[in-house]
Amino acid sequence: MAKKRSKPHPYAQSSRQSQNAATTEEKSGLSLKEMLGDDALSKLKALERDMKEEKARFEQEEQERRRREQEEREKNKSFAELLDEFDKKGGGKYS
């Protein structure tokens, strides 16, 4: 009876590749910054800055949208709902 060959684990190959890349870097003495070059590094930094600005702008727009929705809900409340809220806050005349 023939023996079955065991299949290599799918992550085993990628870990070997990363180990080879690490030893190559150690042998060459170059860091990622040195390998990329100044032009590529400046492009990456600009891209990172743009992404941060876009995220901040999105968060600000989301906050503004929530504020407008809250104002719209307040504006559309009936007198009874406003009165109930006033009583819940303890602002009633006899509370």
N, C-alpha and C positions, 0 to 999 in steps of 0.2 A: 504494500500500500504506500502511495506517495504522500509525502508530508505537504501540508498546506503552507504556502508562504504567507507570512503575516504582512498585512498592508501597512505601510508607514502612516503614521498619524499625520493628518493634513497640516497641522501647525508645526510639525517637526521641521519641514523644509523651510518655512519662513523664519523659524528661529535660527536655523543654520545660516541663512542668508544675512540675518541681522548680526550674527556673531562674526561672519566674514567681513561685513561692512565696518564693524567696530574694530576688528584687528587691522583692516586696511587703513582706517583713520589713525590708529595708534602707530602703525608703521610709517605712514607718511608725515604724521605730525601736523596735519592740517585740520582746522576746525571747519564747521559748516560755514561760518562767516568768511573764511579764507577761500573756501571752495566756490562759494557763490559769486563772490566778487562784489565790488562796491555798488555797481549799477543795479544788480538784482536785489541786493540787500536794501537799497533805498526804495526800490519799487515795493518790496514786501512791507517796509515800514509805512509807506504812504497808503498802501492797501489797508493795513491794520488801523491807521488813523481814520481813514474814510469809513471803515466799518464801525468804529467807535462812535463817530459823529452821526452816522445813520441810525445806530441803535438809540442814541440819546434823543435824536429828533423823533423817532418812532415812539419812544416812551413819553415824550412831551405831548405829542399829538394824541396819544391814547388817554393821557391824563385830562387833556382839554375836552376830548370827546365825552369822557365820563362826567366831567363837570357840567357840560351842556345837557346831557341826558338827565342829570339830577335836577337841574334848573327846570327842565321841561316837565318832569314829574311833579315838582313842587307847584308849577304854574297850573297844571291840570287837575290838582286835587280839589275835591268838593269841600264845601263849608263844613260838613260833618266830619270829614277826615282831618281837616285842620283843627277843628275843635277837639277831636279825640287826641291828637298829638299834643295839643296845648295842655290838656288834662293829664296826660301821661308824664309830661315834663314837670308837673307839679306847679304849674303857673296859674291854676284856677283861683278864683276869688276866695273860696272857702277851704282851700287845702292846707 
